[in-house]
Amino acid sequence: MIAPVDVSNIRIETDRLLLRAWQERDLEDFYEYAKVDGVVLTNPFYASVDNEQMVNWFTKIADYSPYPLFLYDLAVVTKTK
């Protein structure tokens, strides 16, 4: 049996932590905490691709991403190092 628990009035506070129910005014602080500055990408490692296919892979993702992309070279896959 699952009994509903009302935590709306529970507040636990220490010097470093405040634990309480979510409030709409928390949204801006949460955004600042959880926002991303960019996305790290690597080439597809599950299939061998040539240079043109790799460029197409990154280009398509960049076309749809609202964030800056940081490309990570997996040399064992790209065989560049």
N, C-alpha and C positions, 0 to 999 in steps of 0.2 A: 504494500500500500504506500502510495506517495502522497504525503500531506503537504498542502501549500504552506509556504513559510513567508511571512511578510518581513522583509528586511528594510523597508523604507525608513524606519526610524532608528535603525542600528547605526552607531558611529563608534569606530575604534580609532584612536589617535595616539601616536607616539611622536617623538621628536622628528623622526624621519618618514613616517607613514600616516596617511589618512585613508581609512577604509570606510566607505559609506556607499549608499546607493547612487547610481548614475543620475546626474542632473543635466538638464539641457544647457545650462550655462557652462558646463564642462567641455562643450564641443570645441571651442577655439583652442583651449589648452591641449586637448586630445589631438587635434589636427597638428599643432606645432610638434608634439611628441612623435606622431606616427607618419608624418609626411616623408616623402622620398625626394632625394636630390637627383637621382638618376637610377639607371638599371644596368647591371653588369651582365653581359652576354658572352657566350662562347659559341664556337661553331658547333654544328650538329656532330656529336661524337658517335652516334649509332649507325651512321652510314658514311661511306667514303664519298666525298664531293670534290669536284675540281674547283679551281679559283673562281670561275664565273658563277657557279652555283653558290659558292660561299658568299660572294658579293651580293647576289640576289637575295640570299637568306637574310643578311644584315639590312639590306636596303628595304625589303618588305616590312621588317619589324620597325625600322626607323620611320617609315612612312605612316605607321599607325600609332607609334608611341608618342604620348604627350611629354615624355621625359627625355633628358639626354641619355645617350647610350655610351657605355664604356665597354670596349671590346677586350676580352681576355683570351689570350693565345694559349691554347693547349698544344704545345709543340709536338707531343707524341701523336696527336691526331692530324695536325696540319702538316707535319713533317717539314717544318721550316727551320728547326734548330737541331 
